[in-house]
Amino acid sequence: MDKVSSSVQEYIKSGEYFVDARRWYNFEYLYPLVHRSFLLIFTVVFLALFLGVVVSVNSLLPTVRQVRYAISAESLKSATITNANHIKSNAINSIADIMIKNYVIHRESYDYDFLRPQFMFIQNSSTRIIFRQFANFMNIDNSLSPVMRYQRSLRRSVNILSVVYHKNNKAEVIFTSVAKNSANDILENMVWQATINFEIDAINIHLPPNSNFNFVVTGYKLKLIEDKSKK
């Protein structure tokens, strides 16, 4: 037996081989696994503590700063209360007068930036047929549509001249329409007559708070009386 084989046998018989083999196995496989597990646990704990600190800081120092501001009382001088009892002491006609004037102003005015609110107002204040007529008139397929005539550059304002009431909830409204460009040049100045049929709820003082008061336009016809811009 050579010296190498003899030393190997003695190495095995002494038990040092198994001790060294266990050390090698621990160093090669066991210790890295323990080390990785320790790093994972440390990372999880660190992230949990970090998130806790972030939440605490955000609760103490919110990222969205609350700003309070005051409105000058002078800006409220234009606020008015409309007297609803000025048509021959008839309160319901007075309310109808307010509603009708407001309806005509919203329907006949034009501002491209407020088309959506305008459509919503007319839809909520008209029957389906009347709203469909309005929508068809405003459609870009109509050559007379204000959207095609005024587009983004012009604004159209309305001024009510008079309102005459007839029986069966019918009213005739005379108003002027003025269209101006961004330079404030008048490009349209017309006088119109709008014939309106409407329905309105009777006044009931016994209604509970926040009850709806219904007003709806059931008929709308427009007639041009005068075109002042052609004079």
Buried (B, 14 or more C-beta within 10 A) or exposed (E): EEEEEEEEEEEEEEEEBEEEEEEEEEEEEEEEEEEEEEEEEEEEEEEEEEEEEEEEEEEEEEEEEEEEEEEEEEEEEEEEEEEBEEBEEBEBBBBBBBBBBBBBBBBBBBBEEEEEEBBEBBBEBBBEEBBEBBEEBBEEEEEEBBBEBBEEEBBBBBEBEEBEBEEEBBBBBBBBBBBBEEEEEEBBBBBBBBBBBBEBBEEEEEEEEEEEEEBBBBBBEBEEEEEEEEE
